[in-house]
Amino acid sequence: MKKTHQNTHQRFELVIFDCDGVLVDSEVISCRAHAETLARHGYPITAEQVLERFLGVSDREARLIIESEISRKLPDDFESQVKQATLQLYAGDLQAISHVGEAVAAIDLPKCVASSGTPEKIHHGLTCAGLYDLLAPNIFSATEVRNGKPAPDLFLFAAAQMGMSPERCLVVEDSIPGITGALAAGMTVFGFCGGSHCRPGYDERLRAAGAATTFGDMRQLPGLIAQIDASAIAS
């Protein structure tokens, strides 16, 4: 368990980052891999439809939804097939979100990752984007909890592992399930809408879901955190 970062004037003591679409610009790639794998198993769907329906949802949760719709089981190794297809596409196409490395480094608070991806996918994605060493070993996966996003389990698990109380945690998310889960955990959420998958008006959707604020450039994040800390001092 990590030591609590004590500062009575700071609103936040831990920043929890989602991975896909927040640290790595991977959502379009992941949706393409998911769509191609589903199509091979008789469930025609486009990458855009996967993005719309399953953004922020773990592969496990998405599988259960699809199996309920088609009234049959997908292959036992379905998640493995999606993962392998994703990793193959990562090798050539994956990039970090613009300016995220400098933004993470500029935030003088404990930080961790809480992602719906598998540990292997998270590790591979962060490594390809050159971010793994910046955030390791504080990296947590939905595979470590009973229920993935939009349940609060993963966020509560990450906070507990870092030794922080939920109300002192700030979550940076790009998906509505992620925002829903973070709010259910009693945390504050900033919505990031700067990934290549974000369409016009996406910031409004994130705010409607409960994001305290939204931003589209990672260089804004340290300043947004500082503004809230300044407000905490003033109060």
Secondary structure, DSSP 8 states (H G I E B T S, - for coil): -------TT-S-SEEEE-SBTTTB--HHHHHHHHHHHHHHTT----HHHHHHHHTT--HHHHHHHHHHHHTS---TTHHHHHHHHHHHHHHHH--B-TTHHHHHHH--S-EEEEESS-HHHHHHHHHHTT-HHHHTT-EEEGGGSSS-TTSSHHHHHHHHHHT--GGGEEEEESSHHHHHHHHHTT-EEEEE--STT--TTHHHHHHHHT-SEEES-GGGHHHHHHHHHHHHHH-
